[in-house]
Amino acid sequence: MDNQSKIIMYSTQWCGDCVRSKKVFDKLGVAFKEIDIDYDKEGFEIAKKIQNQNPRIPTIVFEDGSFLVEPSDVELTNKINSL
């Protein structure tokens, strides 16, 4: 399994930035796991912990342990290309 397929995105259905980030993944053909924090309490707690109790979405966690919060399309694309 390659690095890209181990990306986790904490999101919600109503989040415009989440929809935009999903489009970047789709455009680049990158697999990711999506966790909707409106329905997944454990996922909500993980996102909260990553961000010092103030979860913002999308929070995208990469296999190397790094993460991006509300990234621009360029930031997300650059990170994916660096994996």
Backbone as JSON Lines, residues from 0, in Angstrom:
{"i":0,"aa":"M","n":[0.85,-1.19,0.0],"ca":[0.0,0.0,0.0],"c":[0.89,1.24,0.0]}
{"i":1,"aa":"D","n":[0.62,2.2,-0.9],"ca":[1.47,3.37,-0.96],"c":[1.05,4.42,0.07]}
{"i":2,"aa":"N","n":[1.88,5.44,0.25],"ca":[1.62,6.46,1.26],"c":[0.28,7.16,1.07]}
{"i":3,"aa":"Q","n":[-0.06,7.47,-0.18],"ca":[-1.27,8.23,-0.44],"c":[-2.53,7.51,0.03]}
{"i":4,"aa":"S","n":[-2.53,6.19,-0.02],"ca":[-3.74,5.47,0.36],"c":[-3.91,5.41,1.88]}
{"i":5,"aa":"K","n":[-2.94,5.93,2.62],"ca":[-3.04,5.94,4.08],"c":[-3.35,7.33,4.63]}
{"i":6,"aa":"I","n":[-3.8,8.22,3.78],"ca":[-4.17,9.57,4.19],"c":[-5.56,9.52,4.82]}
{"i":7,"aa":"I","n":[-5.71,10.22,5.94],"ca":[-7.01,10.3,6.61],"c":[-7.46,11.76,6.62]}
{"i":8,"aa":"M","n":[-8.69,12.01,6.17],"ca":[-9.25,13.35,6.19],"c":[-10.44,13.38,7.14]}
{"i":9,"aa":"Y","n":[-10.32,14.2,8.17],"ca":[-11.43,14.43,9.11],"c":[-12.24,15.58,8.53]}
{"i":10,"aa":"S","n":[-13.54,15.32,8.32],"ca":[-14.36,16.28,7.6],"c":[-15.81,16.21,8.05]}
{"i":11,"aa":"T","n":[-16.66,16.99,7.36],"ca":[-18.12,16.88,7.5],"c":[-18.7,17.0,6.1]}
{"i":12,"aa":"Q","n":[-19.96,16.65,5.96],"ca":[-20.63,16.75,4.66],"c":[-20.9,18.2,4.27]}
{"i":13,"aa":"W","n":[-21.09,19.08,5.25],"ca":[-21.49,20.46,4.98],"c":[-20.32,21.42,4.78]}
{"i":14,"aa":"C","n":[-19.1,20.94,4.9],"ca":[-17.91,21.79,4.86],"c":[-17.44,22.05,3.44]}
{"i":15,"aa":"G","n":[-17.49,23.3,3.0],"ca":[-17.05,23.66,1.66],"c":[-15.57,23.39,1.42]}
{"i":16,"aa":"D","n":[-14.73,23.66,2.43],"ca":[-13.29,23.4,2.29],"c":[-13.03,21.9,2.15]}
{"i":17,"aa":"C","n":[-13.85,21.08,2.82],"ca":[-13.7,19.62,2.71],"c":[-14.01,19.16,1.28]}
{"i":18,"aa":"V","n":[-15.08,19.68,0.72],"ca":[-15.46,19.34,-0.66],"c":[-14.33,19.73,-1.61]}
{"i":19,"aa":"R","n":[-13.76,20.91,-1.4],"ca":[-12.67,21.39,-2.25],"c":[-11.45,20.47,-2.13]}
{"i":20,"aa":"S","n":[-11.11,20.07,-0.91],"ca":[-9.95,19.18,-0.72],"c":[-10.2,17.82,-1.36]}
{"i":21,"aa":"K","n":[-11.43,17.31,-1.28],"ca":[-11.75,16.03,-1.92],"c":[-11.55,16.12,-3.43]}
{"i":22,"aa":"K","n":[-11.88,17.28,-4.0],"ca":[-11.69,17.47,-5.45],"c":[-10.21,17.42,-5.81]}
{"i":23,"aa":"V","n":[-9.35,17.94,-4.93],"ca":[-7.9,17.88,-5.17],"c":[-7.45,16.42,-5.17]}
{"i":24,"aa":"F","n":[-7.88,15.64,-4.18],"ca":[-7.53,14.22,-4.12],"c":[-8.0,13.51,-5.39]}
{"i":25,"aa":"D","n":[-9.24,13.77,-5.78],"ca":[-9.79,13.12,-6.98],"c":[-9.0,13.5,-8.23]}
{"i":26,"aa":"K","n":[-8.69,14.79,-8.38],"ca":[-7.95,15.28,-9.54],"c":[-6.58,14.61,-9.64]}
{"i":27,"aa":"L","n":[-5.94,14.39,-8.48],"ca":[-4.61,13.79,-8.47],"c":[-4.65,12.26,-8.41]}
{"i":28,"aa":"G","n":[-5.85,11.7,-8.31],"ca":[-6.0,10.25,-8.26],"c":[-5.45,9.63,-6.99]}
{"i":29,"aa":"V","n":[-5.6,10.35,-5.87],"ca":[-5.05,9.91,-4.59],"c":[-6.17,9.35,-3.7]}
{"i":30,"aa":"A","n":[-5.93,8.14,-3.2],"ca":[-6.9,7.51,-2.29],"c":[-6.73,8.08,-0.89]}
{"i":31,"aa":"F","n":[-7.85,8.2,-0.17],"ca":[-7.81,8.67,1.2],"c":[-9.0,8.1,1.95]}
{"i":32,"aa":"K","n":[-8.89,8.07,3.26],"ca":[-10.01,7.64,4.1],"c":[-10.65,8.88,4.69]}
{"i":33,"aa":"E","n":[-11.97,8.97,4.56],"ca":[-12.69,10.13,5.09],"c":[-13.42,9.74,6.36]}
{"i":34,"aa":"I","n":[-13.26,10.55,7.39],"ca":[-13.98,10.34,8.65],"c":[-14.83,11.57,8.92]}
{"i":35,"aa":"D","n":[-16.15,11.38,8.91],"ca":[-17.09,12.47,9.14],"c":[-17.24,12.68,10.64]}
{"i":36,"aa":"I","n":[-16.7,13.79,11.15],"ca":[-16.68,14.0,12.6],"c":[-18.06,14.37,13.17]}
{"i":37,"aa":"D","n":[-19.04,14.61,12.29],"ca":[-20.4,14.8,12.79],"c":[-20.99,13.48,13.26]}
{"i":38,"aa":"Y","n":[-20.53,12.36,12.68],"ca":[-21.09,11.05,13.0],"c":[-20.11,10.13,13.71]}
{"i":39,"aa":"D","n":[-18.83,10.46,13.68],"ca":[-17.81,9.61,14.28],"c":[-17.21,10.33,15.48]}
{"i":40,"aa":"K","n":[-17.69,9.98,16.67],"ca":[-17.26,10.66,17.91],"c":[-15.76,10.47,18.14]}
{"i":41,"aa":"E","n":[-15.24,9.27,17.87],"ca":[-13.81,9.02,18.05],"c":[-13.0,9.9,17.08]}
{"i":42,"aa":"G","n":[-13.48,10.0,15.85],"ca":[-12.82,10.86,14.87],"c":[-12.82,12.32,15.3]}
{"i":43,"aa":"F","n":[-13.94,12.77,15.87],"ca":[-14.03,14.13,16.38],"c":[-12.99,14.36,17.47]}
{"i":44,"aa":"E","n":[-12.86,13.4,18.38],"ca":[-11.9,13.52,19.48],"c":[-10.46,13.54,18.96]}
{"i":45,"aa":"I","n":[-10.18,12.74,17.94],"ca":[-8.83,12.73,17.35],"c":[-8.53,14.09,16.72]}
{"i":46,"aa":"A","n":[-9.46,14.62,15.93],"ca":[-9.26,15.93,15.31],"c":[-9.08,17.0,16.37]}
{"i":47,"aa":"K","n":[-9.85,16.9,17.45],"ca":[-9.75,17.86,18.55],"c":[-8.36,17.79,19.2]}
{"i":48,"aa":"K","n":[-7.87,16.59,19.41],"ca":[-6.56,16.4,20.05],"c":[-5.44,16.95,19.17]}
{"i":49,"aa":"I","n":[-5.51,16.68,17.87],"ca":[-4.49,17.16,16.94],"c":[-4.38,18.69,17.0]}
{"i":50,"aa":"Q","n":[-5.51,19.34,17.19],"ca":[-5.56,20.8,17.1],"c":[-5.75,21.49,18.46]}
{"i":51,"aa":"N","n":[-5.25,20.89,19.5],"ca":[-5.31,21.5,20.83],"c":[-6.73,21.9,21.24]}
{"i":52,"aa":"Q","n":[-7.67,20.97,21.07],"ca":[-9.05,21.1,21.52],"c":[-9.92,22.04,20.68]}
{"i":53,"aa":"N","n":[-9.43,22.51,19.55],"ca":[-10.21,23.41,18.71],"c":[-10.27,22.86,17.28]}
{"i":54,"aa":"P","n":[-11.1,21.82,17.05],"ca":[-11.06,21.17,15.74],"c":[-11.6,22.04,14.61]}
{"i":55,"aa":"R","n":[-10.77,22.16,13.57],"ca":[-11.18,22.81,12.32],"c":[-11.06,21.77,11.23]}
{"i":56,"aa":"I","n":[-11.87,21.93,10.2],"ca":[-11.88,20.93,9.14],"c":[-11.72,21.6,7.79]}
{"i":57,"aa":"P","n":[-11.18,20.9,6.82],"ca":[-10.67,19.54,7.0],"c":[-9.34,19.51,7.74]}
{"i":58,"aa":"T","n":[-9.16,18.46,8.5],"ca":[-7.86,18.11,9.06],"c":[-7.41,16.87,8.32]}
{"i":59,"aa":"I","n":[-6.28,16.97,7.65],"ca":[-5.79,15.87,6.81],"c":[-4.48,15.37,7.4]}
{"i":60,"aa":"V","n":[-4.49,14.09,7.79],"ca":[-3.33,13.48,8.43],"c":[-2.66,12.52,7.45]}
{"i":61,"aa":"F","n":[-1.34,12.65,7.35],"ca":[-0.56,11.83,6.42],"c":[0.17,10.73,7.17]}
{"i":62,"aa":"E","n":[0.6,9.72,6.44],"ca":[1.23,8.54,7.06],"c":[2.47,8.91,7.87]}
{"i":63,"aa":"D","n":[3.16,9.96,7.47],"ca":[4.37,10.36,8.19],"c":[4.08,11.09,9.5]}
{"i":64,"aa":"G","n":[2.78,11.24,9.83],"ca":[2.4,11.89,11.08],"c":[2.15,13.38,10.93]}
{"i":65,"aa":"S","n":[2.51,13.95,9.79],"ca":[2.25,15.37,9.57],"c":[0.78,15.57,9.24]}
{"i":66,"aa":"F","n":[0.32,16.81,9.36],"ca":[-1.08,17.09,9.03],"c":[-1.21,18.51,8.5]}
{"i":67,"aa":"L","n":[-2.3,18.72,7.78],"ca":[-2.68,20.05,7.3],"c":[-4.09,20.34,7.79]}
{"i":68,"aa":"V","n":[-4.32,21.6,8.13],"ca":[-5.64,22.04,8.56],"c":[-6.11,23.13,7.61]}
{"i":69,"aa":"E","n":[-7.29,22.93,7.04],"ca":[-7.87,23.87,6.08],"c":[-6.85,24.3,5.02]}
{"i":70,"aa":"P","n":[-6.19,23.32,4.37],"ca":[-5.16,23.71,3.4],"c":[-5.76,24.3,2.13]}
{"i":71,"aa":"S","n":[-4.98,25.18,1.5],"ca":[-5.36,25.66,0.17],"c":[-5.13,24.5,-0.8]}
{"i":72,"aa":"D","n":[-5.66,24.63,-2.0],"ca":[-5.44,23.59,-3.02],"c":[-3.95,23.44,-3.31]}
{"i":73,"aa":"V","n":[-3.22,24.55,-3.35],"ca":[-1.79,24.52,-3.63],"c":[-1.04,23.81,-2.49]}
{"i":74,"aa":"E","n":[-1.36,24.15,-1.24],"ca":[-0.7,23.5,-0.09],"c":[-0.93,22.0,-0.12]}
{"i":75,"aa":"L","n":[-2.17,21.59,-0.37],"ca":[-2.5,20.17,-0.38],"c":[-1.8,19.46,-1.54]}
{"i":76,"aa":"T","n":[-1.82,20.06,-2.71],"ca":[-1.16,19.47,-3.88],"c":[0.33,19.32,-3.63]}
{"i":77,"aa":"N","n":[0.96,20.34,-3.08],"ca":[2.4,20.28,-2.8],"c":[2.71,19.19,-1.79]}
{"i":78,"aa":"K","n":[1.9,19.04,-0.76],"ca":[2.13,18.0,0.25],"c":[2.0,16.61,-0.38]}
{"i":79,"aa":"I","n":[0.95,16.4,-1.14],"ca":[0.74,15.1,-1.79],"c":[1.9,14.78,-2.7]}
{"i":80,"aa":"N","n":[2.37,15.77,-3.46],"ca":[3.48,15.53,-4.39],"c":[4.79,15.26,-3.66]}
{"i":81,"aa":"S","n":[4.89,15.68,-2.4],"ca":[6.13,15.47,-1.64],"c":[6.19,14.09,-0.98]}
{"i":82,"aa":"L","n":[5.07,13.36,-1.0],"ca":[5.04,12.04,-0.34],"c":[5.77,10.99,-1.15]}
